[in-house]
């Protein structure tokens, strides 16, 4: 029974299947008329391509994570992606808007996620925050906030307008900062050297807008000046009280002494009378 005609076979095609050999069609199909018929998920002239090699375990079984195509057992990634299964965005996703440094220069990009140098205290989506850097951005924004919000501080109005121009229009004002703190904003407390009062503000990075929002508490926290009148009255009252206690103590001692002397006098009078 001849199932294949000469027209089905090209020169040497019967050998391309390795028919009857252990590696017939790479072990992933069977030879039919000089051509490999591949099992499911296999392709190629000799069934040498395994589609399952392109299925990502972490992307619900998508071919090349949905970010590329399968090219004979290997993923061919779309622009902007890399990795064995095209699962990793390129490094530009690890660059904070407005910067040109990957992970702010304080870490490295691992498959679209910044891995920060935590031994130096850096953290955040772009390693832009620092827990071991004193007050972090509090010191960076403090003088500008004081200048615009309270018209004071070491920065002159001219310098403030020049160096903090991008900050003035983005300042928000609230009576309290509880809402901002609840949204993981960073709380900063700054001292106004002019009056010794404290003022509070928060800063929070907005990923969609690519900037920081700074919210200032409208009122400062000032320690009330000492009440001089109360202090004077307190001192005078204390002196009077000490004087009264001293007088009463002296009166008590003299009374006891007089009673003893009077008792001794009466005893001597009695002796004289009986003698």
MOQUI-V519594 format. One record per pair of residues at least 6 apart in sequence whose ideal C-beta (glycine too) atoms are under 8 Angstrom apart, sorted by the first residue. I is the first residue (numbers start at 1). GAP is how many residues later the second one is. Records with the same first field share a line. If there is no record, write none. Layout:
I = GAP ; GAP
This chain:
3 = 30
4 = 28 ; 29 ; 30
8 = 25 ; 26 ; 27
9 = 24 ; 25
10 = 24
13 = 21 ; 22
14 = 17 ; 20
16 = 18 ; 20 ; 29 ; 30
17 = 7 ; 8 ; 14 ; 17 ; 18 ; 19 ; 29
18 = 6 ; 7 ; 13 ; 28
19 = 12
24 = 6 ; 7
25 = 6 ; 11 ; 12 ; 13 ; 21 ; 22
26 = 10 ; 16 ; 18 ; 20 ; 21 ; 22
27 = 20
28 = 10 ; 11 ; 14 ; 19 ; 20 ; 22
29 = 7 ; 8 ; 9 ; 10 ; 13 ; 18
30 = 6 ; 7
31 = 6
36 = 8 ; 9 ; 10 ; 11
38 = 6 ; 9
39 = 8
41 = 9 ; 10 ; 11
42 = 6 ; 7 ; 8 ; 9
43 = 6 ; 8 ; 29
44 = 28
48 = 24 ; 25
49 = 21 ; 23 ; 24
50 = 23
51 = 12 ; 19 ; 22
53 = 17 ; 20 ; 21
54 = 9 ; 10 ; 16 ; 19 ; 20 ; 21 ; 31
55 = 6 ; 7 ; 8 ; 30
56 = 6 ; 8 ; 9 ; 29 ; 30 ; 31
58 = 7 ; 27 ; 29
59 = 6 ; 7 ; 26 ; 28
63 = 6 ; 7 ; 12
64 = 6 ; 11 ; 12 ; 13 ; 21 ; 22
65 = 10 ; 16 ; 18 ; 20 ; 21 ; 22
67 = 10 ; 11 ; 13 ; 14 ; 19 ; 20
68 = 7 ; 8 ; 9 ; 10 ; 13 ; 18
69 = 6 ; 7
70 = 6
75 = 8 ; 9 ; 10 ; 11
77 = 6 ; 9
78 = 8
80 = 9 ; 10 ; 12
81 = 6 ; 7 ; 8 ; 9
82 = 6 ; 8
83 = 28
87 = 24
88 = 23 ; 24
89 = 22 ; 23
91 = 11 ; 18
93 = 16 ; 19
94 = 8 ; 9 ; 15 ; 18 ; 19 ; 20 ; 32
95 = 6 ; 7 ; 8 ; 31
96 = 8 ; 29 ; 30 ; 32 ; 114
97 = 113 ; 114
98 = 112 ; 113
99 = 27
102 = 6 ; 7 ; 12
103 = 6 ; 11 ; 12 ; 13 ; 23 ; 24
104 = 10 ; 18 ; 22 ; 23 ; 24
105 = 22
106 = 10 ; 11 ; 14 ; 16 ; 21 ; 22 ; 24
107 = 7 ; 8 ; 9 ; 10 ; 15 ; 20
108 = 6 ; 7
109 = 6
114 = 10 ; 11 ; 12 ; 13
116 = 6 ; 7 ; 8 ; 11
117 = 10
120 = 10 ; 12
121 = 9 ; 10 ; 11 ; 12
122 = 6 ; 7 ; 8 ; 9
123 = 6 ; 7 ; 8
124 = 81
125 = 80 ; 82
128 = 77
129 = 7 ; 57
130 = 6
135 = 7 ; 53
136 = 50
137 = 49 ; 51 ; 66 ; 75
138 = 48 ; 50 ; 51 ; 52 ; 65
141 = 26 ; 47 ; 60 ; 62 ; 73
142 = 11 ; 46 ; 48
143 = 10 ; 11 ; 12 ; 17 ; 21
144 = 11 ; 16 ; 19 ; 20 ; 23
145 = 22 ; 26 ; 45 ; 54 ; 56 ; 69 ; 71
146 = 6 ; 7 ; 9 ; 44 ; 46 ; 53
147 = 6 ; 8 ; 10 ; 13 ; 17
148 = 12 ; 16 ; 19 ; 20 ; 23
149 = 22 ; 24 ; 50 ; 52 ; 67
150 = 42 ; 49 ; 70
151 = 6
152 = 40 ; 42
153 = 39 ; 40 ; 41
154 = 39
155 = 8 ; 9
161 = 7
167 = 47
170 = 41 ; 42 ; 43 ; 44
171 = 43 ; 44 ; 45
172 = 41 ; 42 ; 43 ; 44
173 = 42 ; 43 ; 44 ; 45
174 = 6 ; 41 ; 42 ; 43 ; 44
175 = 42 ; 43 ; 44
176 = 41
177 = 8 ; 10 ; 23 ; 24 ; 25 ; 38 ; 40
180 = 22 ; 24 ; 35
181 = 6 ; 21
183 = 21
184 = 20
185 = 17 ; 18 ; 19 ; 30
186 = 16 ; 17 ; 18
187 = 13 ; 15
188 = 12 ; 13 ; 14 ; 15
189 = 9 ; 10 ; 11
190 = 8 ; 9 ; 10 ; 11
191 = 6 ; 7
192 = 6 ; 7 ; 28
195 = 25 ; 27
196 = 26 ; 27
197 = 23 ; 24 ; 25 ; 26
198 = 22 ; 23 ; 24
199 = 17 ; 18 ; 21 ; 22
200 = 16 ; 17 ; 21
201 = 13 ; 14 ; 15 ; 16
202 = 12 ; 13
203 = 9 ; 10 ; 11 ; 12
204 = 8 ; 9 ; 11
205 = 6 ; 7
206 = 6 ; 7
